[in-house]
């Protein structure tokens, strides 16, 4: 199948995004909520890091 893409906008329209869309939105603590459905399944300590991941189940 041949797919053809047609551009409906001129290049000047494509690259003239408003300034608020150009910058990434900064995330702060007020935007982050408590974990939901969190289940603690394992603990990795400093000794486990050097012994390999086989000791973690």
N, C-alpha and C positions, 0 to 999 in steps of 0.2 A: 504494500500500500504506500502510495506517495502522500505525504502530508505537507501541505503548504500553509505557511503562516503569513498572515497579512497584518500589517501594522496600521492601526486606526489613528495613531497620533503622530504628529511630526516630532522630530528629535528635540526641538526646543520645548515642546510640551512634556516630553518624557523626562527631561533633566531639570525641570523647574519645580521640584517638590517644595512644599512649604518648609520653612526652617525647622518646625517642630517634628517633621517626619524624617529629617536628615540625621538628627541626633538620636542616639539610643536613650531610652528612658531609664533613668537611674532608679534602682530599687533600694528602698530603705526598710528598716525594721517594721515600720507600721504597716507595710504591704504584705508581710509574711505572717501567716496564721499558725496555729498549733497543728501538729501532725494529726491526720485522721487515719484511723484503721492501722496504727503503727503496731507491729509485732516484733519484739526483740528476739532474734533467732540465734545469734552468736556474738561472742566477744572476741576481738582480736587485740591481744596485748603486744607489748614490744618484743617479747620472746617469740611470739608466733610469727612475727615479720621475718625473722632470720631463719626460722626452721622450715619455711615454705608453707604453701597453702594446704598441704595434705592434712595438717593437724586441725584445720577449721572444717567443721561439718555443719 
